[in-house]
Amino acid sequence: MKKEEHILEVLEQMFPDAHVELNHQNTFELLIAVVLSAQTTDVGVNKITPALFKAYPTPYEMMHANITDIEDKIKTIGLYRNKAKNIILLSKQLVEKHQGVVPGEREDLEFLPGVGRKTANVVLSNAFGIPALAVDTHVARVSIRLGLAKKDDSVFEIEKKLMQKLPREKWQKAHHQFIFFGRYHCLAKNPKCNNCPLFDICKYENKSQ
């Protein structure tokens, strides 16, 4: 069995129900939540979005929001001033260029304020079922430790390597499973090496058992 197949098999056993943990009711809410999640935990985002989405449930309301009110609602997360500005501008662009509907094309998504490749990948994969591999800190760390990428690889280089090594039809679920593995098992500090089923293939120089 190839190493990649073994990794996917183990992750399927460990996290068969891995999924996006940002709470959302529709594609617009998912997009906003992912933009807000940059350099912030999903838990932190989930604490602020209920009030935000209740006040501004659609791009139409969000584009006319008072930026001070948005800032007040999201001030507990990192970079909140810049994010407040971006989600208002993003909403305005959705209304003016896409009739208030989140587009399903990468180019259109990445043209929106505050939306980069990672955010576009999350939305394409989770909202539109388009195979994509979003590389966040967890995915990058796990990929490097399991020898699927190198420490000095850029985020885009890691994404390209994963796309080459993992079956396309498994990208969406693998993305979530890599995140769960990094978030709950292969932690940045004090990873759970002593009961890791992937210990033998792990390249992490500080692993311990």
N, CA, C and O of each residue as an XYZ file, in Angstrom:
836
protein
N       0.839     -1.204      0.000
C       0.000      0.000      0.000
C       0.875      1.256      0.000
O       1.815      1.361      0.788
N       0.570      2.191     -0.869
C       1.321      3.436     -0.923
C       1.123      4.226      0.365
O       0.097      4.115      1.036
N       2.136      5.027      0.692
C       2.062      5.811      1.916
C       0.818      6.695      1.959
O       0.147      6.788      2.987
N       0.517      7.342      0.833
C      -0.640      8.232      0.789
C      -1.944      7.481      1.064
O      -2.830      7.989      1.751
N      -2.050      6.268      0.522
C      -3.247      5.449      0.751
C      -3.354      5.072      2.220
O      -4.443      5.085      2.794
N      -2.222      4.737      2.826
C      -2.198      4.377      4.243
C      -2.639      5.561      5.107
O      -3.430      5.400      6.036
N      -2.119      6.750      4.791
C      -2.487      7.956      5.547
C      -3.986      8.209      5.463
O      -4.635      8.456      6.480
N      -4.533      8.148      4.260
C      -5.968      8.396      4.083
C      -6.811      7.344      4.795
O      -7.872      7.650      5.341
N      -6.334      6.110      4.786
C      -7.065      5.026      5.463
C      -7.094      5.268      6.972
O      -8.133      5.109      7.612
N      -5.957      5.650      7.531
C      -5.873      5.921      8.971
C      -6.752      7.116      9.349
O      -7.483      7.068     10.338
N      -6.675      8.177      8.562
C      -7.473      9.369      8.861
C      -8.965      9.089      8.743
O      -9.768      9.668      9.475
N      -9.337      8.207      7.827
C     -10.748      7.831      7.685
C     -11.226      7.075      8.928
O     -12.364      7.234      9.367
N     -10.338      6.255      9.481
C     -10.681      5.529     10.711
C     -10.778      6.478     11.905
O     -11.650      6.329     12.760
N      -9.877      7.448     11.949
C      -9.843      8.372     13.081
C     -10.950      9.422     13.016
O     -11.574      9.743     14.028
N     -11.186      9.951     11.819
C     -12.132     11.069     11.666
C     -13.081     10.832     10.487
O     -13.012     11.545      9.486
N     -13.964      9.838     10.600
C     -14.859      9.532      9.487
C     -15.885     10.635      9.208
O     -16.437     10.714      8.110
N     -16.132     11.476     10.202
C     -17.142     12.528     10.047
C     -16.533     13.932     10.006
O     -17.206     14.910     10.333
N     -15.273     14.032      9.609
C     -14.614     15.346      9.551
C     -15.377     16.284      8.620
O     -15.805     15.891      7.535
N     -15.537     17.518      9.060
C     -16.337     18.484      8.294
C     -15.908     19.898      8.654
O     -15.148     20.100      9.601
N     -16.394     20.874      7.901
C     -16.085     22.261      8.211
C     -16.756     22.608      9.541
O     -17.935     22.316      9.742
N     -16.004     23.228     10.440
C     -16.511     23.508     11.790
C     -16.959     24.958     11.970
O     -17.298     25.373     13.078
N     -16.959     25.712     10.896
C     -17.504     27.065     10.944
C     -19.022     26.973     10.765
O     -19.505     26.463      9.754
N     -19.760     27.465     11.745
C     -21.221     27.386     11.662
C     -21.754     28.321     10.572
O     -21.377     29.491     10.510
N     -22.635     27.794      9.714
C     -23.204     28.608      8.645
C     -24.495     27.965      8.153
O     -24.678     26.751      8.255
N     -25.382     28.789      7.622
C     -26.663     28.312      7.120
C     -26.740     28.361      5.591
O     -27.621     27.746      4.991
N     -25.820     29.091      4.968
C     -25.847     29.236      3.513
C     -24.456     29.614      3.008
O     -23.526     29.783      3.797
N     -24.322     29.744      1.711
C     -23.010     30.006      1.113
C     -22.466     31.374      1.497
O     -21.262     31.517      1.711
N     -23.316     32.367      1.586
C     -22.868     33.701      1.995
C     -22.287     33.660      3.407
O     -21.222     34.225      3.658
N     -22.975     33.000      4.320
C     -22.477     32.909      5.696
C     -21.163     32.134      5.751
O     -20.264     32.487      6.514
N     -21.047     31.073      4.940
C     -19.792     30.321      4.897
C     -18.654     31.220      4.429
O     -17.587     31.243      5.041
N     -18.879     31.955      3.353
C     -17.850     32.845      2.814
C     -17.397     33.857      3.862
O     -16.199     34.045      4.070
N     -18.350     34.505      4.519
C     -18.010     35.502      5.531
C     -17.257     34.853      6.692
O     -16.268     35.401      7.178
N     -17.725     33.693      7.135
C     -17.081     33.008      8.254
C     -15.635     32.629      7.929
O     -14.752     32.747      8.779
N     -15.397     32.173      6.698
C     -14.035     31.787      6.312
C     -13.132     33.020      6.247
O     -11.980     32.963      6.676
N     -13.640     34.125      5.718
C     -12.864     35.376      5.700
C     -12.515     35.795      7.125
O     -11.392     36.223      7.390
N     -13.464     35.674      8.031
C     -13.235     36.071      9.428
C     -12.271     35.130     10.141
O     -11.650     35.512     11.133
N     -12.141     33.893      9.638
C     -11.352     32.880     10.355
C      -9.845     33.003     10.154
O      -9.080     32.295     10.809
N      -9.407     33.884      9.266
C      -7.960     34.042      9.037
C      -7.256     34.425     10.336
O      -7.638     35.392     10.995
N      -6.233     33.666     10.697
C      -5.441     33.912     11.900
C      -6.302     33.961     13.166
O      -5.977     34.661     14.125
N      -7.392     33.211     13.150
C      -8.305     33.135     14.289
C      -8.876     31.722     14.327
O      -8.980     31.074     13.285
N      -9.244     31.241     15.496
C      -9.806     29.894     15.588
C     -11.258     29.869     15.121
O     -11.967     30.874     15.181
N     -11.681     28.698     14.657
C     -13.081     28.521     14.271
C     -13.997     28.747     15.474
O     -15.092     29.291     15.332
N     -13.551     28.331     16.644
C     -14.339     28.522     17.867
C     -14.588     30.007     18.100
O     -15.701     30.413     18.437
N     -13.541     30.818     17.918
C     -13.675     32.260     18.090
C     -14.642     32.872     17.091
O     -15.426     33.757     17.436
N     -14.585     32.397     15.848
C     -15.485     32.909     14.813
C     -16.923     32.519     15.118
O     -17.835     33.332     14.969
N     -17.129     31.273     15.546
C     -18.483     30.796     15.823
C     -19.155     31.548     16.970
O     -20.382     31.557     17.074
N     -18.359     32.176     17.824
C     -18.929     32.958     18.928
C     -19.504     34.294     18.448
O     -20.433     34.829     19.054
N     -18.951     34.823     17.363
C     -19.377     36.162     16.921
C     -20.354     36.156     15.755
O     -21.087     37.126     15.559
N     -20.374     35.071     14.975
C     -21.203     35.104     13.767
C     -22.712     35.074     14.014
O     -23.443     35.651     13.208
N     -23.230     34.441     15.074
C     -24.688     34.472     15.251
C     -25.253     35.891     15.291
O     -26.231     36.186     14.605
N     -24.649     36.765     16.084
C     -25.130     38.153     16.173
C     -24.892     38.900     14.871
O     -25.719     39.712     14.455
N     -23.758     38.624     14.225
C     -23.432     39.299     12.961
C     -24.441     38.926     11.875
O     -24.948     39.800     11.172
N     -24.730     37.637     11.739
C     -25.643     37.181     10.686
C     -27.102     37.523     10.999
O     -27.921     37.668     10.091
N     -27.414     37.649     12.271
C     -28.779     38.059     12.624
C     -29.007     39.511     12.204
O     -30.078     39.865     11.711
N     -27.986     40.343     12.406
C     -28.099     41.760     12.050
C     -27.978     41.986     10.544
O     -28.631     42.868      9.987
N     -27.142     41.188      9.895
C     -26.865     41.379      8.466
C     -26.919     40.025      7.757
O     -25.874     39.461      7.435
N     -28.117     39.497      7.510
C     -28.259     38.140      6.973
C     -27.920     37.971      5.499
O     -27.699     36.848      5.048
N     -27.874     39.063      4.738
C     -27.593     38.961      3.300
C     -26.565     40.009      2.898
O     -26.288     40.934      3.661
N     -25.994     39.868      1.691
C     -25.047     40.876      1.208
C     -25.657     42.276      1.151
O     -24.955     43.269      1.339
N     -26.952     42.354      0.896
C     -27.615     43.661      0.791
C     -27.556     44.415      2.119
O     -27.228     45.602      2.152
N     -27.874     43.721      3.208
C     -27.787     44.360      4.533
C     -26.335     44.640      4.919
O     -26.016     45.696      5.465
N     -25.456     43.667      4.623
C     -24.055     43.798      5.037
C     -23.368     44.963      4.332
O     -22.549     45.653      4.939
N     -23.689     45.190      3.072
C     -23.003     46.270      2.341
C     -23.377     47.656      2.876
O     -22.618     48.612      2.717
N     -24.546     47.759      3.507
C     -24.993     49.037      4.051
C     -24.725     49.157      5.549
O     -25.168     50.109      6.191
N     -24.010     48.203      6.090
C     -23.741     48.214      7.531
C     -22.825     49.359      7.919
O     -21.991     49.808      7.133
N     -22.997     49.817      9.137
C     -22.077     50.792      9.723
C     -20.822     50.040     10.147
O     -20.898     49.084     10.919
N     -19.674     50.468      9.647
C     -18.440     49.714      9.912
C     -18.125     49.644     11.401
O     -17.547     48.662     11.867
N     -18.498     50.673     12.149
C     -18.251     50.665     13.594
C     -19.060     49.571     14.274
O     -18.593     48.932     15.217
N     -20.288     49.361     13.782
C     -21.123     48.311     14.352
C     -20.553     46.929     14.039
O     -20.549     46.039     14.890
N     -20.069     46.763     12.800
C     -19.436     45.488     12.425
C     -18.220     45.251     13.316
O     -18.047     44.161     13.862
N     -17.384     46.268     13.460
C     -16.187     46.132     14.295
C     -16.553     45.738     15.713
O     -15.892     44.897     16.322
N     -17.600     46.343     16.232
C     -18.024     46.044     17.598
C     -18.468     44.586     17.733
O     -18.245     43.952     18.764
N     -19.096     44.069     16.683
C     -19.595     42.686     16.733
C     -18.488     41.649     16.560
O     -18.642     40.508     16.995
N     -17.375     42.028     15.932
C     -16.323     41.027     15.659
C     -14.997     41.354     16.353
O     -13.970     40.758     16.030
N     -15.009     42.291     17.297
C     -13.756     42.798     17.869
C     -12.972     41.778     18.695
O     -11.816     42.021     19.043
N     -13.594     40.640     19.011
C     -12.873     39.637     19.802
C     -11.932     38.780     18.951
O     -11.165     37.986     19.496
N     -11.980     38.930     17.623
C     -11.086     38.138     16.770
C      -9.955     39.012     16.221
O     -10.048     40.240     16.220
N      -8.904     38.366     15.763
C      -7.756     39.086     15.241
C      -8.051     39.841     13.957
O      -8.900     39.432     13.165
N      -7.345     40.945     13.757
C      -7.443     41.755     12.536
C      -8.873     42.222     12.258
O      -9.275     42.346     11.101
N      -9.635     42.478     13.318
C     -11.074     42.720     13.141
C     -11.380     43.985     12.347
O     -12.386     44.031     11.639
N     -10.540     45.009     12.447
C     -10.825     46.246     11.694
C     -10.714     46.005     10.188
O     -11.575     46.423      9.413
N      -9.663     45.339      9.799
C      -9.463     45.048      8.380
C     -10.540     44.094      7.866
O     -11.021     44.241      6.743
N     -10.913     43.123      8.685
C     -11.938     42.154      8.288
C     -13.299     42.836      8.153
O     -14.066     42.516      7.246
N     -13.596     43.768      9.044
C     -14.870     44.493      8.968
C     -14.962     45.242      7.643
O     -15.990     45.211      6.966
N     -13.883     45.904      7.291
C     -13.846     46.648      6.020
C     -14.031     45.694      4.838
O     -14.783     45.983      3.907
N     -13.337     44.559      4.887
C     -13.399     43.612      3.773
C     -14.774     42.988      3.586
O     -15.228     42.835      2.452
N     -15.449     42.621      4.680
C     -16.741     41.946      4.492
C     -17.816     42.920      3.998
O     -18.778     42.506      3.350
N     -17.654     44.215      4.304
C     -18.580     45.207      3.754
C     -18.315     45.379      2.252
O     -19.249     45.377      1.450
N     -17.034     45.528      1.875
C     -16.672     45.685      0.468
C     -17.006     44.430     -0.337
O     -17.474     44.504     -1.473
N     -16.753     43.284      0.279
C     -17.062     42.005     -0.364
C     -18.562     41.908     -0.657
O     -18.965     41.502     -1.746
N     -19.373     42.284      0.321
C     -20.828     42.229      0.148
C     -21.286     43.181     -0.954
O     -22.168     42.851     -1.748
N     -20.680     44.356     -0.992
C     -21.011     45.344     -2.021
C     -20.711     44.780     -3.408
O     -21.493     44.956     -4.342
N     -19.581     44.108     -3.528
C     -19.203     43.541     -4.818
C     -20.118     42.379     -5.209
O     -20.430     42.204     -6.387
N     -20.548     41.586     -4.223
C     -21.486     40.501     -4.508
C     -22.781     41.055     -5.090
O     -23.335     40.496     -6.036
N     -23.255     42.150     -4.521
C     -24.502     42.756     -4.981
C     -24.331     43.376     -6.368
O     -25.160     43.175     -7.255
N     -23.243     44.134     -6.542
C     -23.065     44.892     -7.777
C     -22.628     44.034     -8.967
O     -22.953     44.349    -10.112
N     -21.890     42.949     -8.700
C     -21.354     42.157     -9.811
C     -21.970     40.768     -9.934
O     -21.863     40.131    -10.981
N     -22.618     40.296     -8.863
C     -23.112     38.909     -8.894
C     -24.556     38.794     -8.407
O     -24.988     37.718     -7.993
N     -25.293     39.883     -8.453
C     -26.710     39.880     -8.047
C     -26.912     39.346     -6.623
O     -27.940     38.744     -6.313
N     -25.931     39.576     -5.783
C     -26.049     39.160     -4.392
C     -25.803     37.685     -4.139
O     -26.042     37.188     -3.038
N     -25.321     36.978     -5.167
C     -25.082     35.536     -5.055
C     -23.575     35.261     -5.035
O     -22.826     35.840     -5.823
N     -23.138     34.384     -4.144
C     -21.721     34.007     -4.086
C     -21.368     33.212     -5.343
O     -22.005     32.197     -5.624
N     -20.372     33.653     -6.097
C     -20.023     32.954     -7.344
C     -19.334     31.623     -7.086
O     -18.704     31.425     -6.047
N     -19.462     30.721     -8.041
C     -18.844     29.404     -7.920
C     -17.612     29.235     -8.778
O     -17.185     28.112     -9.044
N     -17.037     30.345     -9.216
C     -15.808     30.313    -10.020
C     -14.649     30.861     -9.198
O     -14.786     31.882     -8.523
N     -13.509     30.178     -9.256
C     -12.351     30.599     -8.464
C     -11.944     32.047     -8.742
O     -11.709     32.822     -7.815
N     -11.864     32.400    -10.011
C     -11.419     33.742    -10.384
C     -12.329     34.808     -9.780
O     -11.853     35.824     -9.275
N     -13.638     34.570     -9.835
C     -14.589     35.523     -9.269
C     -14.459     35.614     -7.753
O     -14.532     36.700     -7.178
N     -14.266     34.470     -7.115
C     -14.123     34.463     -5.656
C     -12.864     35.196     -5.217
O     -12.903     36.002     -4.287
N     -11.746     34.919     -5.885
C     -10.477     35.519     -5.471
C     -10.424     37.017     -5.778
O      -9.553     37.724     -5.271
N     -11.346     37.497     -6.601
C     -11.410     38.930     -6.900
C     -12.112     39.694     -5.778
O     -12.014     40.919     -5.703
N     -12.816     38.975     -4.908
C     -13.538     39.622     -3.809
C     -12.564     40.086     -2.724
O     -11.595     39.385     -2.433
N     -12.803     41.252     -2.122
C     -11.930     41.755     -1.052
C     -11.823     40.762      0.112
O     -12.833     40.251      0.596
N     -10.602     40.499      0.549
C     -10.383     39.614      1.688
C     -10.393     38.136      1.364
O     -10.233     37.302      2.254
N     -10.581     37.800      0.079
C     -10.658     36.388     -0.316
C      -9.395     36.002     -1.077
O      -9.114     36.536     -2.149
N      -8.645     35.076     -0.514
C      -7.458     34.553     -1.173
C      -7.705     33.137     -1.649
O      -8.841     32.662     -1.644
N      -6.661     32.472     -2.054
C      -6.792     31.121     -2.606
C      -7.357     30.136     -1.582
O      -8.210     29.313     -1.913
N      -6.881     30.223     -0.337
C      -7.347     29.282      0.681
C      -8.856     29.427      0.914
O      -9.587     28.438      0.954
N      -9.304     30.671      1.066
C     -10.738     30.921      1.286
C     -11.556     30.433      0.095
O     -12.597     29.798      0.261
N     -11.071     30.737     -1.106
C     -11.768     30.287     -2.317
C     -11.871     28.768     -2.350
O     -12.913     28.219     -2.709
N     -10.793     28.092     -1.975
C     -10.799     26.630     -1.959
C     -11.850     26.076     -1.001
O     -12.560     25.124     -1.327
N     -11.945     26.678      0.180
C     -12.925     26.216      1.174
C     -14.338     26.378      0.634
O     -15.162     25.474      0.767
N     -14.619     27.516      0.029
C     -15.962     27.785     -0.491
C     -16.272     26.887     -1.687
O     -17.361     26.318     -1.768
N     -15.333     26.758     -2.606
C     -15.547     25.900     -3.776
C     -15.829     24.458     -3.356
O     -16.723     23.804     -3.894
N     -15.054     23.979     -2.390
C     -15.181     22.593     -1.953
C     -16.465     22.349     -1.164
O     -17.193     21.393     -1.432
N     -16.740     23.219     -0.186
C     -17.855     22.966      0.732
C     -19.210     23.452      0.221
O     -20.244     22.855      0.522
N     -19.200     24.521     -0.540
C     -20.472     25.070     -1.014
C     -20.861     24.552     -2.397
O     -22.045     24.417     -2.704
N     -19.858     24.264     -3.230
C     -20.152     23.894     -4.614
C     -19.718     22.478     -4.987
O     -19.929     22.036     -6.117
N     -19.116     21.775     -4.038
C     -18.709     20.399     -4.302
C     -17.611     20.264     -5.332
O     -17.451     19.206     -5.940
N     -16.848     21.333     -5.536
C     -15.743     21.323     -6.497
C     -14.473     20.888     -5.764
O     -14.071     21.554     -4.810
N     -13.830     19.794     -6.178
C     -12.645     19.312     -5.472
C     -11.576     20.399     -5.337
O     -11.152     21.005     -6.321
N     -11.155     20.627     -4.095
C     -10.120     21.628     -3.825
C      -9.464     21.278     -2.492
O     -10.075     20.632     -1.641
N      -8.229     21.706     -2.322
C      -7.484     21.417     -1.091
C      -6.998     22.730     -0.472
O      -5.972     23.274     -0.881
N      -7.727     23.222      0.493
C      -7.317     24.449      1.178
C      -6.224     24.117      2.186
O      -6.392     23.221      3.014
N      -5.112     24.830      2.120
C      -3.995     24.562      3.027
C      -3.942     25.640      4.107
O      -3.557     26.780      3.847
N      -4.338     25.258      5.327
C      -4.200     26.171      6.458
C      -3.012     25.704      7.299
O      -2.248     24.845      6.859
N      -2.851     26.251      8.485
C      -1.696     25.890      9.313
C      -1.707     24.415      9.694
O      -0.649     23.788      9.762
N      -2.897     23.846      9.945
C      -2.987     22.432     10.318
C      -2.608     21.535      9.147
O      -1.821     20.601      9.301
N      -3.164     21.817      7.988
C      -2.873     21.004      6.798
C      -1.384     21.079      6.458
O      -0.766     20.069      6.119
N      -0.819     22.273      6.549
C       0.607     22.436      6.246
C       1.465     21.642      7.229
O       2.377     20.922      6.824
N       1.169     21.776      8.517
C       1.958     21.080      9.544
C       1.881     19.558      9.370
O       2.903     18.872      9.405
N       0.687     19.048      9.187
C       0.506     17.608      9.028
C       1.196     17.103      7.758
O       1.837     16.052      7.773
N       1.062     17.848      6.669
C       1.681     17.441      5.398
C       3.193     17.347      5.524
O       3.813     16.424      4.997
N       3.780     18.309      6.226
C       5.241     18.313      6.410
C       5.672     17.166      7.319
O       6.631     16.455      7.019
N       4.962     16.990      8.430
C       5.341     15.935      9.375
C       5.179     14.540      8.784
O       5.935     13.632      9.129
N       4.218     14.362      7.912
C       3.992     13.046      7.312
C       4.793     12.841      6.033
O       4.640     11.824      5.357
N       5.643     13.802      5.703
C       6.532     13.648      4.558
C       5.875     13.846      3.209
O       6.405     13.421      2.182
N       4.712     14.496      3.210
C       4.044     14.778      1.932
C       4.508     16.110      1.349
O       4.243     16.416      0.186
N       5.198     16.891      2.162
C       5.733     18.184      1.727
C       6.982     18.472      2.544
O       7.274     17.783      3.521
N       7.715     19.503      2.129
C       8.942     19.870      2.837
C       8.723     21.127      3.681
O       7.818     21.921      3.423
N       9.562     21.282      4.678
C       9.408     22.378      5.634
C       9.482     23.750      4.973
O       8.804     24.683      5.402
N      10.299     23.875      3.934
C      10.462     25.188      3.290
C       9.512     25.391      2.115
O       9.634     26.378      1.389
N       8.564     24.471      1.915
C       7.569     24.638      0.846
C       6.618     25.777      1.184
O       6.262     25.975      2.346
N       6.213     26.518      0.172
C       5.183     27.539      0.367
C       3.823     26.857      0.493
O       3.688     25.666      0.213
N       2.832     27.613      0.911
C       1.471     27.073      1.021
C       1.001     26.537     -0.331
O       0.397     25.466     -0.405
N       1.277     27.278     -1.385
C       0.851     26.849     -2.722
C       1.599     25.591     -3.157
O       1.020     24.720     -3.807
N       2.874     25.489     -2.805
C       3.653     24.290     -3.151
C       3.108     23.069     -2.415
O       3.046     21.975     -2.976
N       2.714     23.261     -1.151
C       2.111     22.153     -0.389
C       0.805     21.727     -1.044
O       0.534     20.536     -1.200
N       0.001     22.709     -1.424
C      -1.275     22.401     -2.087
C      -1.033     21.596     -3.364
O      -1.713     20.599     -3.607
N      -0.073     22.023     -4.176
C       0.204     21.327     -5.442
C       0.662     19.891     -5.187
O       0.259     18.974     -5.903
N       1.502     19.695     -4.169
C       1.990     18.345     -3.865
C       0.850     17.446     -3.396
O       0.775     16.280     -3.784
N      -0.033     17.986     -2.562
C      -1.175     17.193     -2.101
C      -2.093     16.835     -3.267
O      -2.617     15.724     -3.335
N      -2.283     17.783     -4.183
C      -3.127     17.530     -5.352
C      -2.536     16.427     -6.232
O      -3.269     15.654     -6.850
N      -1.210     16.365     -6.280
C      -0.545     15.341     -7.087
C      -0.608     13.967     -6.417
O      -0.721     12.941     -7.088
N      -0.533     13.965     -5.077
C      -0.380     12.703     -4.352
C      -1.696     12.076     -3.888
O      -1.762     10.867     -3.666
N      -2.741     12.892     -3.742
C      -4.013     12.365     -3.251
C      -5.031     12.289     -4.386
O      -5.048     13.164     -5.252
N      -5.871     11.268     -4.397
C      -6.893     11.142     -5.446
C      -7.841     12.340     -5.420
O      -8.272     12.773     -4.351
N      -8.158     12.863     -6.577
C      -8.981     14.071     -6.683
C     -10.331     13.918     -5.984
O     -10.827     14.857     -5.361
N     -10.912     12.738     -6.094
C     -12.232     12.534     -5.503
C     -12.190     12.515     -3.971
O     -13.233     12.535     -3.317
N     -10.972     12.475     -3.401
C     -10.851     12.449     -1.943
C     -10.350     13.776     -1.368
O     -10.178     13.904     -0.156
N     -10.119     14.756     -2.232
C      -9.574     16.028     -1.760
C     -10.444     16.679     -0.695
O      -9.944     17.104      0.346
N     -11.743     16.755     -0.955
C     -12.622     17.484     -0.044
C     -12.595     16.895      1.366
O     -12.400     17.617      2.343
N     -12.793     15.577      1.464
C     -12.812     14.969      2.790
C     -11.422     14.942      3.412
O     -11.274     15.163      4.614
N     -10.399     14.671      2.593
C      -9.030     14.641      3.112
C      -8.648     15.987      3.717
O      -7.970     16.042      4.743
N      -9.080     17.059      3.088
C      -8.808     18.396      3.605
C      -9.320     18.523      5.031
O      -8.592     18.993      5.906
N     -10.558     18.113      5.282
C     -11.126     18.188      6.624
C     -10.441     17.220      7.584
O     -10.244     17.538      8.756
N     -10.081     16.050      7.092
C      -9.425     15.064      7.953
C      -8.025     15.507      8.347
O      -7.600     15.259      9.475
N      -7.304     16.154      7.447
C      -5.989     16.705      7.780
C      -6.149     17.782      8.855
O      -5.354     17.853      9.792
N      -7.181     18.617      8.715
C      -7.425     19.666      9.710
C      -7.743     19.046     11.071
O      -7.181     19.457     12.087
N      -8.634     18.067     11.094
C      -8.996     17.420     12.364
C      -7.777     16.749     12.989
O      -7.573     16.829     14.200
N      -6.971     16.092     12.164
C      -5.766     15.415     12.668
C      -4.821     16.438     13.298
O      -4.263     16.199     14.369
N      -4.646     17.579     12.626
C      -3.762     18.620     13.157
C      -4.354     19.353     14.347
O      -3.626     19.759     15.253
N      -5.660     19.524     14.350
C      -6.329     20.293     15.412
C      -6.484     19.485     16.703
O      -6.401     20.036     17.800
N      -6.710     18.175     16.562
C      -7.048     17.369     17.733
C      -6.034     16.280     18.071
O      -6.143     15.650     19.123
N      -5.054     16.046     17.205
C      -4.100     14.965     17.471
C      -2.648     15.404     17.253
O      -1.835     15.391     18.177
N      -2.345     15.789     16.021
C      -0.964     16.184     15.699
C      -0.799     17.685     15.954
O      -0.631     18.472     15.023
N      -0.851     18.058     17.219
C      -0.853     19.460     17.617
C       0.481     20.134     17.325
O       1.513     19.473     17.206
N       0.445     21.459     17.211
C       1.680     22.200     16.962
C       2.649     21.994     18.123
O       3.841     21.767     17.917
N       2.121     22.078     19.351
C       2.926     21.825     20.557
C       2.359     20.587     21.247
O       1.145     20.408     21.342
N       3.246     19.761     21.713
C       2.852     18.534     22.413
C       1.900     17.640     21.603
O       0.814     17.301     22.073
N       2.309     17.264     20.398
C       1.468     16.342     19.615
C       1.345     15.000     20.335
O       2.218     14.615     21.112
N       0.245     14.298     20.063
C      -0.030     13.038     20.769
C       0.692     11.874     20.100
O       0.072     10.963     19.552
N       2.032     11.931     20.160
C       2.859     10.931     19.473
C       2.720      9.542     20.093
O       2.837      8.534     19.396
N       2.467      9.491     21.419
C       2.496      8.188     22.111
C       1.378      7.252     21.676
O       1.480      6.044     21.889
N       0.311      7.775     21.071
C      -0.730      6.868     20.570
C      -1.107      7.229     19.135
O      -2.277      7.203     18.753
N      -0.078      7.566     18.351
C      -0.329      7.965     16.968
C      -0.177      6.782     16.019
O       0.884      6.159     15.983
N      -1.210      6.462     15.253
C      -1.121      5.340     14.312
C      -0.222      5.624     13.110
O       0.068      4.728     12.318
N       0.216      6.876     12.981
C       1.113      7.231     11.877
C       2.530      7.531     12.369
O       3.334      8.120     11.647
N       2.825      7.123     13.597
C       4.126      7.419     14.213
C       5.291      6.923     13.363
O       6.290      7.625     13.205
N       5.166      5.730     12.823
C       6.287      5.114     12.098
C       6.680      5.857     10.828
O       7.837      5.793     10.411
N       5.738      6.560     10.209
C       6.082      7.270      8.971
C       6.281      8.766      9.208
O       6.594      9.514      8.281
N       6.097      9.193     10.451
C       6.201     10.619     10.768
C       7.646     11.093     10.694
O       8.559     10.422     11.175
N       7.843     12.279     10.075
C       9.187     12.848      9.904
C       9.489     13.923     10.956
O      10.567     14.518     10.943
N       8.550     14.168     11.853
C       8.719     15.246     12.832
C       9.935     14.992     13.696
O      10.027     13.960     14.360
N      10.875     15.935     13.689
C      12.146     15.718     14.362
C      12.015     15.650     15.887
O      12.874     15.075     16.557
N      10.959     16.225     16.430
C      10.782     16.234     17.886
C       9.752     15.224     18.371
O       9.267     15.322     19.498
N       9.421     14.262     17.535
C       8.400     13.290     17.969
C       8.943     12.436     19.109
O      10.141     12.162     19.181
N       8.056     12.027     19.986
C       8.494     11.254     21.139
C       7.459     10.191     21.467
O       6.262     10.365     21.240
N       7.963      9.066     22.016
C       7.028      8.000     22.370
C       7.495      7.330     23.643
O       6.849      6.398     24.123
